[in-house]
Amino acid sequence: MPAEEQTRLQIGHVLFIDIVGYSKLLVNEQSGLLRELNELVSGTREFREAEAEGKLIRLPTGDGMALVFRTDPEAPAQCALEIARALKEHPRIALRMGIHSGPVNEVVDVNQRQNIAGAGINMAQRVMDCGDAGHIFVSKHVAEDLEQHDRWRPLLHDLGSCEVKHGVRIEISNLYSDEVGNPQLPKKLEAVRKHRAHVRWAAVAIGLLVLGAVVAAFMIVSRRPTTSVTAIPEKSIAVLPFVDMSAGKDQEYFSDGISEELLNLLAKIPQLQVTARTSSFAFKGKETGIPEIARTLHVAHVLEGSVRKAGNSVRITAQLIKAGTDTHLWSQTYDRKLDDIFAIQDEIAADVVKQLKVTLLGAAPKARATDPEAYALYLQAVQLGRQFTAEPFQQSDALYRKVLAIDPRYAPAWYGLARNFGNETGQGLLPGKEGFAQAREAAVRALAIDPDYAPAHAQLGWIAMYGDSDLVGAAQHLERALALDPADLRVLTTSVTLLQSLGRLDEALALEEAAVRRDPVNVTTLFNLGYHQRMAGRLDAAISSFRTVLSMSPSVPHRAEHEPE
């Protein structure tokens, strides 16, 4: 018995091509179309270059062909686009194409000619089988490779899983542009999704009934018994950015961070109206008097102060001012070690509550404590993440990881990573699947440590909406987030997006109005209010909101639905 022929296993980048409706044609029509297809394919630049280099193997399949490139993963995708463009001059030919990179065996057939076989070709055919005329489908593996390059990302559209032979499910993406390809959902997936939609929307309806109940409860609780529309609530406060008094003036991230942490701590008290960070920090570095700041922010009191940090020591001075009379109600200086930074925050919040005569309905909120070194790194990471560009995002991510290396159970750092990954994905700095997966993992880690951490629930709601198209999951997470912290802007704005996209405009508008009460000089929040007023048919109110936006920032871009800082 002759020795078994040795085969060589290698990775092939496969483009599988099929003529749609081939079996219904007459024999002479089939032959004519195959000749036309061969001429078309062999005339593409990608085909010619690979063949000239000896890096291409052609495999006839009866009603089409398989091209195995031994160059790079982009080759079959580029060739498919060139074929699709050329098809405009060949209206008789309707093709579907599938692409996969996988193992292939180079063999010699019975006629002593070079041939090719293997799992890579089989998978490319299965990917192709999911499509209709005009479709160019790629496997998950190929899509992940192509997503590493900016030119391919806009052309790849995830379709999820498709069932092929023997009940096997494969993940596929649709490759198309405005010029070529077929953006329509293939019939095989359309039928499945229609069935799932009936089940899914029943579940969505249930989930949104619950969310609607939470929104309704929020609207009732948030109504303030003021005597007029313009009356300023007595139990209201803005926390201005504390001044960095450190010798080198290099601790601004720390003084800003302390201010924001105090703001967030006070905002957890339901009886207290607290202005959000963006509006409170809008007056940073400006020579604006306290009464004017308070009128603009619609608050009765202002908390300001300074921070001096040196080594392991910190001095924090805080003072509470009654805006109407511009008088000091209370002031205190704290000289402590950094180890006591969280106790200082708790004490300042408690003193403010006492001075404002707020009766707490439950336990006073407490700052989340961690290692002092980790906390300083965390505040730097937060500041860098707000710059919304590639390099600061990378620096912020690295700092969050340093925080977690010191204290792996510090939930805010896990949430910070989740938010960064979400924003990086939204800006195209991370591939969609990878970015959403990393954001989800970090948010889940935050909730494993603190199940009641509202921003992490809101982040998972955002991921469910944009990453998974899962409105049921989004409603569940946002219901929980609203119940835990209805004043958190991240919770409010994500809930608004979900409600507005489902046509629940009155509820979306109610939450957007609540966001503006918390953040009255945030141009983006005000623009979004005008947008939702317009969508709800309240045109006069929308015009008023847009005029306010233009008076504050004449050059503001006309866009909506941005996440607040």
Buried (B, 14 or more C-beta within 10 A) or exposed (E): EEEEEEEEEBBBBBBBBBBBEBEEBEEEEBEEBBEBBEEBBEEBEBBEBBBEEEBBBBBEEEBBBBBBBBBBBBBBBBBBBBBBEBBEEBEEBBBBBBBBBBEBBBBEEEEEEEBBBBEBBBBBBBBBBBBBBBBBBBBBBBBBBBBEEEEBBEBBBBBBBBEBEEEEEBBBBBBBEEEBBBEBBBEBBEEBEEEEEEEBEEBBEEBBEBBBEBBEEBBEEBEEEEEEEEEBBBBBBBBBBBBBBBEEEEBBBBBBBBBBBBBBBBBBBBEBBBBBBBBBBBBEEEEEEBBEBBEBBBBBBBBBBBBBBEEEEBBBBBBBBBBEEEEEBBEBEBEBEBEBBBBBBBBBBBBBBEBBEBEEEEEEBBBBBBBBBBBBBBBBBBBBBEEBEEEBBBBBBEBBEBBBEBBEEBBBBBBBBBBBBBBBBBEEBBBBBBBBBBBBEBBBBBBEBBEEBBBBBBBBBBBBBBBBEBBBBBBBBBBBBBBBBBBBBBBBBBBBBBBBEBEBBEBBBBBBBBBBBBBBBBBBBBBBBBBBBBBBEBEEBBEBBBEBBEEBBEEBEEEBBBBBB
